[in-house]
Amino acid sequence: MSAQKFAADKLLWETLGRWKRSSPELNRIQFLKTVPFFDRLSNRQLKSVSAIMFERTYDTDETIFEKGQPGAALFLILDGKVAIEIFSETSTTRLAVLETGAFFGELALLDETPRSADARALERTRTLALYRNDLNEFVHRHPRAACQIYRSLAGMVGDRLRLTNELVQRKTPVDTAGLG
Amino acid sequence: MSNGQEFGEKERERKVRRTVFYLIFSALALILGGFLIWKLSGLILPIIVGCLLAFVFRPVKDRFRIRWLPHGLRVLCSFAAIGVVVFFAFNTLRKHIPDEEQKLEFKVRLKYKLNERYRQLVAKSPEGKSNAVTPLIEKEVGPLMDKVNQSLELNSQERDLFLKYAAGYNGKPSIQSKFVDYFWTNQKTREYVIPEKLSAGVESAAAPVAAAPAQPPAAEDGTNLESKISAWILAPLIFLFLGFDNGQIRRFFISLVPNRYFELSLTVLDELDDAIGRYLRGTLLECFLVGLTLTLGLMLLGIPLGIAVAIGVVSGLLNAIPFLGTVIALVIGVGYALIAENVTPLIPGLNPNDLALYVLILVVIVHVLDDVVFQPFVLGSAANVHPLVVVIAIISGSLIMGLWGMLFAIPTVVVVKTAIATFFKELKDYRII
């Protein structure tokens, strides 16, 4: 094989590899790997999870969900910033500002409990939404992957319960920053 | 003007542009949709049937899970299984749907049998004495029989055709001579008597027509049938392609929904899918159970398997039309029982001459079973529609699309009712209204 042909083949394969690596699907899978919810899943399982997610883009100041609405989906921030806030008649309490890689509204994956706070995009924000009933369907098709997701969810809910218990025991002013 | 104000102004302008764009786009889509519906009205029914079948049988595809089998092959396998069942059911049905000749023979045969029964009913004893009830029957039932005979009378065109078929026409064997004789006898006398009692002279009257040349069926009918068949090819195609869909269609429509209604639309779609799916699949199961019960009952009464299946399939399908389904099942069942000959019931002690009565009892039993057992267990309260709405819907359906309209009337009412109820409930839950 001539050196020229070898160089041409190498260039071709590198280009193809770059193209494959930069496909939106692969980007999404790479992103999902960084989210604690899905860090135990294999690439193949992540591909299946990615296929049932909805990508939504929110403008600055656009509301993602409001307090009191029935929860239906978990949101992951692909890029942008989201504020979790509670509005009252007299004031607004900002509970947290979430950035790329963070997630919120995870309790919606368990039941239709109303949202406990508002979520608002602070800048143009791209999110991935995982709908509860799609995850329920996913359990039948990919039981192992779904089991891992629910384990992560249970772990997170457990952590938050422990944190709440500690806070109640200490009877200190509640700092809920970081809670979705 | 500060940067913030400028940005706000641009955003407002963008919102106005977006609203105008959506309005124009929606208006254009509506006009185009209306035009297509008007132009392609012949395709609407096959499309609806294809979509309905795909929707109803989706759980079959979802439950057919073999890990190593690719999605496409899984869909093909599950739909092939459904296709085979549907093909055999309709093939059996097709074989027993009367063609032109059988329809004519059916009319003559029914008239023959009805009059035979009537004469048995009003027959005098060998001594020439009649019982006290006979004159009363003759007085009351006689005029009714006259009307029935008139309605079963063949018109001149049908008469010619019947005589051609009687002698063997269009590659078909000749009709049983007993009915041809009956036809000829009463053609002249109109007294509706049984031909065995008449002279043999009438038989020869059929001879001149026997040599009638066979005519090919009209070309127009063929073209019509062809266009109908080509339109109906769409139904299985849509059924198959929707089966291959792995949620892409839903994702596409959800992607069009504004962010504000994202979660709402997911919830509404899901609840609609669940409620309508439960109703349609429940109705299908109910129709299947009714058809199966009727088929088994007819078989026990000694009706041949093919005919029993055909009556069961038609009655089962038409059971989706409230009130009317049972009446049609009764008419078909009793109609066949009246013309059936050489039937031996499998249940001992039943008199084959009373077959029509047994079929009547069977249809009533199946109807009661449907009301008391099938509907409550299979459908539950999914189809709570007021009887007045049912009647209006069926009449409207028949005016718009004939039999198909009647068949789809109640499912359409249930779908619309469920859609409106779910939509308003969710709009309130999401605090949009």
Interface residues (C-beta under 8 A of the other chain):
Chain A: A51 I52 F54 R56 T57 Y58 D59 E62 T63 I64 F65 E66 G68 Q69 P70 G71 A72 A73 A129 Y131 N133 H140 R141
Chain B: E11 D62 R65 N246 G247 R251 I254 S255 N259 R260 F262 E263 L266 T267 D270 D429 Y430 R431
